[in-house]
Structure formats: C-alpha cells, structure tokens
Amino acid sequence: MHVPFCKHLCNYCDFYKRKLDSSQNQFEDFHQFLSASVKRHEDLMKAHNFEWGVLDTVYLGGGTPSLWGEKGASFFQKILEPIGVSKDAEFTMEIDPGTWSPTMLDAWKKIGLNRISIGTQTLDPDFLKIMDRVHSLDDSLHFLEVLQKENWNYSLDFLLGIPFSREKKRDIKKELDLLLKYSPKHISLYILNARSKYPHIQDMPDDEFIRDEYLFVSDYLKKHGFHHYEVSNFALPGFEARHNQKYWRAESVAALGPTGTGYFQLNKNEALRYKWKVSEAEVEVEHLSDKELSLEQTYLSLRTSEGWIPPKGSECLMKSWTQQGYAEAQNERVKLTSLGFLMLDSLMDDLFRWEAQRK
C-alpha cells in the first residue's frame, strides 16, 4: 500500500508524494480513491484467475504512512477484514521520526502492525540539514529509544553518497556506533541517486568515495552480526524482510495506492505487472514474456545472497567474477560478494555481452 502524503517534500526524493495540508480533505479523497481501487483490483484478479488468500505480509510505504494516523488504521482495517491476515504475518509501516504518537502506534498495533521501517537516513545533524530533512537528531534518538524499550522489530534507512560528505568528513563509523546502541534488527543501506535538477548535484561525492563508504558499512555490519542478504539490506539472522523477499523471489504481490506496483505470476513463463495511476483508480498493465521473466529473475537472483544458477558454458565468465572478488561459487550457485553487489549493473553488462557472443 502506497500512502503518498508527507509533511515536507525533501528536495532529493523522487517518489510520488503530496504535501499534507491540514486545510484540505486529502485523506477523505484518498479513502474514496482506495475504495474504488479495491473494486478495480477485484476485477483485475478475476480477469486473470486470481483470488485473495490470507495475507502473510503487509507493507505500508510512502510518502509517510504514519501521517495517516488513527483514522487510517480504522480505514485500513476495513480493507483487510474481508481478505484476512495471518496470525504470524509480517506487518510493516514506514515511519519518519517526528511523525508518530503513542496513540497512533497503539491503533495500528491493534490491527496487526508489528514491524517499523524508520526513515532516519543519517544520524548526523549537519547532514540531516543538507538532506532537507525536517526531523532532528533528537527526534530520531527519542523514537529509537521508545522502540528499543518496547521491543519493537524495526529497520532503519541509512543513506550514502550525501553531498559534501568528503568536504565535511562525514564520520560513518560514529553514526553506526550510535545506531547500534539501539539494537536494530535490520538496516537498509541506500546510495543517493539524485535527479539532474537536484540543488546539490554538483556537490555529490565521486564513485570511488561512495564505493569505499559502501564497503566500509558492509564490513562493519557483518562484523556486528548482520547478514548482507540483498544489495541494499542487512539483517540479524531471522529478521530479513519477508515482504521484500517476495519481490526478489518474483512471487505474486498485490498493490494499492497511487503508483503502487503489484505483480501476478500467471504461470512459469508469463507474468503481469500493474501500476496504479495517481489521478484515477485505474492501473497500467505490463505483460512480461518468457524472455523478460528470465532476464528479471537473473537480475533479482543476483541481488540476493541466495544467488543464481548460471547457464552451462558460462564457466569462464563466472571464474573471472570470482577472481576479481565479485562472486563466490557455492555448489551450483554463484553468489555475489558485497563488492559484487556494488558492481551488479556492470556484471549484468558482462552477461549481456557473453550471451551476444554465444549467439
């Protein structure tokens, strides 16, 4: 479920979002949009011989879904009730520091919320300002303290490649040392990929600097017991994001909300991806062929620590990857190292060239 509202539109963010205005009835309009979307989704499922099963993962992303508040919990419960949610479901909400309250958390907890993804980005107040974030370091630390005290399962976002990182000597180790004091179970590590009109586009660190940041964080977290199980994700054993793994394993995932993207695995050789429009309860549909599915599954498999089974004849290419430190061979599978994760797009180019030469 994509909830697109934010109290502030950060200047680097490219996700679809709307600034929340208390003088407008934006959530009432959103509820109407969702009600119509549920009906349209039923028609979409029937047209492709799908039906609801009891949900074992639920994820609310944004935007800032926590701004939906207690009324949102009540409305979303009405959507979930006829579908059903498993007793041991993973139910996640993205929450930015400073956009929550105890009563809001309690309302969502009552309908199943049991995991939180926090939009911290950085634990350095100077870089929070550079990133145009409206929450303070104190907001982040207070929220982390509450979640630790109440034993929540939570993940944090941590951003690399922030403008002026080299000039201002960003101390990532200091931030990570502070972060781990609050016992997170999961960390999502992102590299800032800003659009051309981003105000600080000329102040971004170079690729070599970002590579060193990424490998340092990966090594640091692995030394502290985290498993680098996907390009951008680290988890303590047993706390991997179950919902995200469905995407990476190309399992069927339903979606609602403007720009929300769902996926139906129709059969072994065919799938359908759909994306909600922002102005009406209607979807854009993309059919994926056998060739497109094969390419996507290769890419998704290489993104994760589960790895990929390479085709016959590619032994020389796989040997080159392992010699350069990009991959490790385990039984029949090739699994990328942290360096390999960082080089994934280049490795896919290697595969394309190999396939072209084979033909």
ROZA-852977 format. One record per atom (N, C-alpha, C, O): x negated, y, z negated. Coordinates in steps of 0.1 Angstrom, whole numbers, plus 5000, padded with zeros to 4 digits. Layout:
XYZ ...
This chain:
499249885000 500050005000 499150125000 498350144991 499350215010 498550335011 499450455005 500550475011 498950514995 499650624989 498750754992 497650764986 499250845001 498250935007 498051064999 497351155004 498651084987 498551214981 497351234972 496851144965 496751354973 495651394965 495951534959 496651614964 495351564947 495451694941 494451794948 494651914946 493451734954 492451824961 491951744973 491751624972 491751804984 491251744996 489751764997 489351865002 488951664993 487551674993 487051695008 487551625017 486051775009 485651815023 484951705031 484651725043 484551595025 483851495032 484751375036 484351285044 485951365031 486851255032 487551245045 488151355049 487551135052 488151125065 489451035064 490051015074 489850985052 491050915051 492251005053 492251125050 493350945058 494551025059 495051055045 495250965036 495351185042 495851225029 496651355031 496551425041 497351385020 498151515019 497951575005 497851494996 497751705005 497651764992 498951774985 499951814991 498951724973 500251724965 500651864960 499851934954 501851894963 502352034960 503552014951 504551954955 503452054938 504552034929 505852104932 506852064927 505752204941 506952274945 507752204956 508852244959 507152094961 507852024972 508251884967 507751834957 509251824974 509751694970 509051584978 509651504985 507651584978 506951494986 507151354983 507151264992 507251314970 507351174966 508751124970 508951014973 509751214969 511151174973 511151134988 511751044992 510451224996 510251195010 509551065013 509850985021 508451045004 507650925005 508450795002 508350695009 509350804992 510250694989 511150665001 511450545003 511650765007 512550735019 511750665030 512250575036 510550715032 509650655042 509450505039 509450425048 509150475026 508850345022 510050255024 509950135028 511250305020 512450225021 512750185035 513050075038 512550285044 512750255059 511650155063 511850075072 510450175058 509250085062 509549935058 509149845066 510049915046 510349785042 511249715052 511049595055 512349785056 513249725066 512549695079 512749595085 511749785083 511049765096 510049655095 509849575104 509449635083 508449525081 509149395081 508649295087 510349385076 511149265077 511349225091 511249105095 511749315100 511949295114 510649245121 510649155129 509549305117 508249275123 507849125119 507449055127 508149085106 507848955102 508648855109 508248745114 509948875110 510948785117 510548765131 510648655136 510148875138 509748865152 508548775154 508348725166 507748755144 506548665146 506648545136 505548485133 507848505132 508048385124 507248385111 506748285106 507248505105 506648525091 507748545081 508748605085 507448515069 508348555058 507448575045 506348535045 508048645036 507348675024 507048545016 507848455015 505848545010 505548445000 505248524987 505148644987 505248454976 504848514963 503448574964 502548504968 503348704961 502048774963 501048734952 501348724940 499848704957 498748674947 497748794946 496848784938 497848894955 497149014953 497949134957 498749124966 497849244950 498449374953 497449484952 496649484942 497349574961 496349674961 496949804965 497549814976 496849904956 497350044960 496150134962 495350164952 495950184974 494850264977 495350404982 496550424983 494350494985 494850624988 493850704996 492950645003 493950844995 494750914986 494350884971 493350824968 495250924963 495050904948 496350844943 497250914938 496550714943 497850644940 498250674925 499450674922 497350704916 497650734902 498550854901 499250874891 498550944911 499351064911 500851024913 501751114910 501150904917 502450854919 503150844905 504450864904 502450824895 502950834881 503950724877 504050624884 504650754867 505550654861 506750634871 507250514872 507250734878 508250714887 507850624899 508650544904 506550634902 506050544912 506150394908 506450314916 505750374895 505850234890 507250184891 507450064895 508250264888 509650224888 510050194903 510750094905 509650284912 510050264926 509350144932 509950064939 508050124929 507250014935 507749884929 507749784936 508249874917 508849754911 510049704919 510249584921 510849804924 511949764932 511549704946 512249614951 510449744951 509849684963 509449544960 509649454968 508749524949 508149394946 509149294941 508949174944 510249334934 511149234928 511649134938 511649014935 512149164950 512649064959 511648974965 511948874971 510349024965 509248944970 508748844960 508548724963 508348894948 507748814938 506248834937 505648834948 505748834925 504348844923 503848734914 504448714903 502848664917 502348554909 501848604895 501448714894 502048514885 501648554872 500148584870 499748664862 499348524879 497948544878 497448634889 496248624893 498348714895 497948794906 496848904902 496848944891 496048944912 495149054910 495949174915 496249184927 496149274906 496949394910 496149514907 495849554895 495649574918 494649684917 495249824921 496049834930 494849924913 495150064917 493950144917 493150134908 493750234928 492650324928 493050454920 494150504921 492150494911 492450604902 491250694901 490150644898 491350824904 490350914902 490250964888 491350984882 489150984882 489051044869 489851174868 489851254877 490551194857 491351314856 492751304862 493451414862 493151194868 494451184874 495351074868 496151014874 495151054855 495850944848 496350994834 495851094830 497150914828 497650944815 497950804808 498150704815 497850794795 498250664788 499550614792 499750494794 500550704793 501950664796 502050614811 502750514814 501250674820 501250634834 500650494834 501150404841 499450474828 498850334828 499750234822 499850124827 500450264811 501350164805 502550134814 502850014815 503050224821 504150204830 503750104841 504450014845 502550124847 502050034857 501649904852 501749804858 501049904840 500649774834 501849684832 501749564833 503049744828 504249664826 504749594839 505449494838 504449654850 504849584863 503749504869 503849454880 502649484862 501549394866 500249444868 499249364871 499949574868 498649634870 497649574861 497849584849 496549514866 495549454857 494149484862 493149424856 493949564872 492649604877 492649744882 493649784888 491549814880 491449954884 490249984892 489149924888 490350054902 489150094910 489050244909 489950324912 487850294903 487650434899 486850504910 485750464914 487350624914 486650704924 485650794917 485750914918 484650734911 483550814904 482650884914 482351004913 482150804923 481150854934 479750874929 478850824934 479650954918 478350984912 478551024898 479651074894 477550994889 477651034875 476651154873 476051164862 476351234883 475551354881 476451474884 476951484895 476551564874 477551674876 477151764888 478051824894 475851784891 475451864902 475951804915 476351884924 475851674916 476251614929 477751594930 478251594941 478451594919 479951604919 480351734926 481251734934 479651844923 480051974929 479651974944 480452014952 478551914947 478151904961 479151824969 479451864981 479751724963 480651634970 482151694969 483051624974 482251814964 483551874964 484551804955 485751804958 484151724945 485051654936 485551754926 484851844921 486751734922 487351824912 487251764898 487551834888 486951634896 486751584883 485351614878 484451634886 485251614865 483951644858 483251514854 483951404854 482051524850 481351404844 482051364832 482251244829 482551454823 483251424811 484551344814 484951254807 485251384825 486451314829 486151164832 486851074828 485051144839 484651004843 484250924830 484750814828 483450984821 482950914810 484150884800 484150784794 485050974799 486150954790 487050844795 487450754787 487250834808 488050734814 487350594813 488050494809 486050594815 485350474813 485350424799 485450304796 485250514790 485350474775 486650414772 486750314765 487750474777 489050414774 489250274780 489650184774 488750264793 488950134800 488050024793 488449904792 486850064788 486049964781 486649924768 486649804764 487150024761 487749994748 489049904749 489249814740 489749924760 490949844762 490749724770 491649654774 489449694773 489049574780 489749554794 490149444797 489849664801 490349654815 489349594824 488149604822 489749524834 488949484845 488949594855 489949634861 487749654857 487649774866 486449774875 485349714871 486549844886 485449864896 485150014897 486050094894 483950044900 483550184903 483050204917 482350114922 483350324923 482750364935 481550434933 481450524924 480450404940 479150474939 478650504953 478550424961 478450634955 478150684968 476650714970 476050784961 476150674981 474750704985 474750804997 475750825004 473550855000 473450945011 474051085009 474551145019 474151124997 474751254993 473851374998 472551364996 474351475003 473551595008 472651644996 473051644984 471451685000 470451734991 469851634981 469251674971 470151504983 469651404974 468151404973 467551394962 467451424984 465951434984 465451564977 464651564968 466051674981 465651804976 465851824961 465051874954 467051774957 467351784942 466951664934 467251654922 466251564941 465651454934 466751374926 466651364914 467751334933 468851254926 468251134919 467451054925 468551114906 468051004898 469050894897 469850894888 469050814907 470050704908 469950604896 470950564891 468650574892 468450484881 469150544868 469750464860 468950674866 469650734854 471150714855 471750694844 471750734866 473150724868 473550584866 474550554859 472850484871 473250344869 473050294855 473850224850 471950344848 471750314834 473050354826 473450284817 473450484829 474650534822 475850454825 476650424817 476050424838 477250354842 477350214836 478450174831 476250144835 476350004829 476550004814 476849894809 476450114808 476750124793 478250094791 478650064780 479050114801 480450104800 481049974805 482249954807 480149874808 480449734811 481349714823 482349644822 481149784835 481949754846 481749614851 480649554849 482749554857 482649414863 482349414878 482049314883 482549534884 482449544899 482049684903 482449774897 481249684913 480749814918 480849814933 480349724940 481449914939 481549934954 480550044958 480650154953 479650004966 478550094970 478750144984 478650064994 478950274986 479150324999 478050425003 477450494995 477850435016 476950535022 477850645029 478750605037 477650765025 478450875031 478250885046 477150895051 479350875053 479350885068 480250995072 481450985074 479651115072 480451235073 480651275088 479851245097 481751335091 482051385104 481151495108 480451555100 481151535121 480251635126 480551775121 479651855120 481751805116 482151935111 481951945096 482352045090 481451835090 481151835075 480251955072 479251975078 480652035062 479852155058 478352135056 477552215058 478052015050 476651985047 475951885056 475051815053 476551875069 475951775078 474451795080 473851695083 473951915080 472551935082 471751905070 470451915070 472351885058 471651865046 471651715041 471351685030 472051625050 472151485047 470751425047 469851465055 470451325038 469151265038 468951175050 469951135056 467751145054 467451065066 467750915063 467950875052 467750835074 468050695073 467050625064 467450535056 465750655064 464750595056 465050615041 464950525033 465450735038 465750765024 466950685019 466950635008 467950685028 469250605024 468950455023 469450395014 468050405032 467650265031 467050235018 467350135011 466150325013 465450305000 466450304989 466350234979 467450404990 468450414979 469250274978 469450224968 469750234990 470550114991 469849994985 470349914977 468549974989 467849854985 467449864970 467449764963 467249984965 466950004951 468249964943 468149894933 469450014947 470649984939 470949834940 471249774930 470749774951 470949634953 470049554943 470549464936 468749584943 467849514934 468149544920 468149444912 468449664916 468849704902 470049624898 469949564887 471049614905 472349554901 472149404900 472649334891 471349344910 471149204909 470349164897 470549054891 469349244893 468649224881 469549234868 469149174858 470649294869 471549314858 472749214859 473849244853 472549114867 473549004868 474649014878 475548934878 474549124887 475649134897 475249054909 474149044913 476249004916 476148934928 476449024940 477549084940 475549034949 475749124961 476549034971 475948974980 477849034970 478648934977 479248984990 479848914998 479049114993 479549175005 478749305007 478249364998 478649345020 477849465023 477949575013 476949625009 479149615009 479349725000 479749694986 480249774979 479749564982 480349524970 479449434961 478749344966 479449464948 478649384938 479649344927 480449424923 479549224922 480349184911 479649094901 478749014905 480049104889 479648994880 480348864884 481448874889 479748754881 480448624885 481848614881 482148634869 482748584890 484148564887 484948694889 486248694887 484348804891 485048934892 485048994907 485249114908 484748914916 484848954930 486249004933 487248944928 486449104942 487749154946 488449054954 488149034966 489448984948 490248884956 490948944967 491048874978 491549064966 492249124977 491449154989 491749115000 490249214986 489349244998 488849125005 488649125017 488649014997 488148895003 489148835013 488748765023 490448865012 491448825022 491148895035 491248825046 490749015035 490449085048 489149015054 489148985066 488148995046 486948945051 487048805056 486248755064 488048725051 488248585055 489348585066 489748475069 489848695070 490848705081 492148635077 492648565085 492548645065 493748595060 494848695062 494648815063 496148655063 497248745065 497448835053 497448795042 497548965056 497749065046 498849165051 498749215062 499849185042 500949275046 500549415041 499749435032 501049525048 500749655045 501949745046 502849725054 501949855038 502949955038 502250095035 501150095031 502950195038 502450335036 501750385049 501250315057 501750525051 501150585063 499750545065 498950565056 499450495076 498150445081 497750315074 496650265077 498650255066 498350125060 498250025072 499050025081 497249935071 497049835082 497149695077 496549655067 498049615083 498249475080 497749385091 497349425102 497749255087 497149155097 497949025095 498148975084 498448975107 499148845107 498248745115 497948765127 497848635109 497148535116 498248445122 498748355115 498448455135 499548385142 499248245144 500148155141 498048215148 497648075150 496048075150 495448185148 495447965153 494047955153 493348055162 492248105160 494048085174 493448155184 494048295187 493848355197 494948335178 495648455181 496048525167 496448465158 495948655167 496348735155 496948865159 496848905171 497548935150 498249055152 497849155141 497949125130 497449275145 497149375136 498049495138 498349535149 498649545127 499549655128 499149775119 498649745108 499449895123 499150015115 500350105115 500950135125 500650155103 501850235101 501550385106 500450435103 502550435113 502450575117 502650665105 503150615095 502250795106 502350885095 503650965095 504051015085 504250975107 505451065108 506750985108 507851045107 506750855110 507950775110 507650635106 506550585106 508650565101 508550425096 508450335108 509350255111 507350345115 507150265127 505650225128 504750295122 505350115134 503950065135 503450065149 504150055159 502150075150 501350045162 500849905161 500149875151 501049825172 500649685171 499549655181 499549705192 498649575176 497449535184 497349385184 497249325173 497449315195 497349175196 495849135198 495149195207 495349045191 493949005192 493848875199 494448775195 493048865209 492848745217 491848655210 491248685200 491648535216 490748435210 489348495210 488548475200 488848565221 487548625222 487348735211 486348745204 488448815210 488348925200 488248875186 487548925177 489048765183 489048705170 487748645167 487248655155 487148575176 485848515174 484748625171 483948605161 484748735178 483848845175 484048895161 483148925154 485348925158 485648985145 485348885133 484748935123 485548765135 485248665125 483748655123 483248625111 482948665133 481548665132 481048785124 480248765115 481548895127 481249025120 481549015106 480749045097 482848965103 483248965089 482548855081 482248885069 482148745087 481448645080 480048695076 479548665065 479448765086 478048815083 478048925072 477048955066 479248995070 479349095060 479349035046 479049105036 479548905044 479748845031 478648745028 477948695037 478448715015 477448625011 477848475014 477048385013 479048455019 479448325023 478748285036 478548165039 478348385044 477548365056 478348315068 479548315068 477648265078 478148245091 477448115097 476248095095 478148035104 477647925111 477247965125 478147985133 475947975128 475548025142 475747915152 475747805149 475947965165 476247865176 474947795179 473847845177 475047685185 473947605190 473147685200 473747755209 471847675200 471047745209 470447875204 469647945211 470947925192 470548055187 469448035177 469148135169 468847915176 467847895166 466647995166 466148035155 466248035178 465148135178 465548265173 464748335166 466748305176 467248435171 467348435156 466948525149 467848315151 468048305136 466748305129 466548355118 465748235135 464348235130 463748375129 463148405119 464048455139 463548595139 464148665128 463448745121 465448655125 466148725114 465548685101 465248765092 465248555099 464748515086 463248565084 462948605073 462448555095 461148605094 461048755090 460048795084 461948835095 462048975092 462649005079 462749125075 463148905072 463748935059 465248975060 465749025050 465848955071 467248995073 468248885069 469348915066 467748755068 468648645066 467948535059 466748525059 468748445054 468248325048 469148205053 470348215055 468448095057 469247985062 469547885050 468647845043 470747855048 471247765038 472147655044 473247685048 471647535045 472347425051 472647465066 471747505073 473947465070 474247505084 474547655085 474747705096 474447725074 474947865074 473747965074 472647935069 473948085080 473048195079 473648295070 474748345072 472948335060 473448445050 472448555050 471248545048 473048675052 472248795053 471748835039 472448815029 470548885038 469948945026 470549085025 471249135033 470149155014 470649295012 470049385023 470849465028 468849355028 468249425039 469049395052 469349485060 469449275053 470249235065 471649295065 472049345076 472249305053 473549385052 473349525058 474249575065 472249585054 472049725058 471849735073 472149835079 471349625079 470949625093 472049555102 471849525113 473249535096 474249455102 474549495117 474649415126 474749625119 475149665132 474049635143 474349595154 472749655139 471649615147 471649465150 471349425161 471949385140 471949245141 473049195151 472949105158 474249265150 475249235160 474849265174 475149195183 474049375176 473549405189 472649295194 472649265206 471849235184 470949125188 471849005193 471448945203 472948985186 473848875191 474448895204 474548805213 474849025207 475449055220 474349035231 474748975241 473149075229 472149055239 471848905241 471648865252 471848835230 471548685231 472648615239 472348535248 473948655236 475048595244 474948635259 475248555267 474648765261 474548805275 473448725283 473648685294 472348705276 471248625283 471648485285 471248415295 472448425275 472848285277 473748265289 473748165295 474548375291 475448355303 474748385316 475448375327 
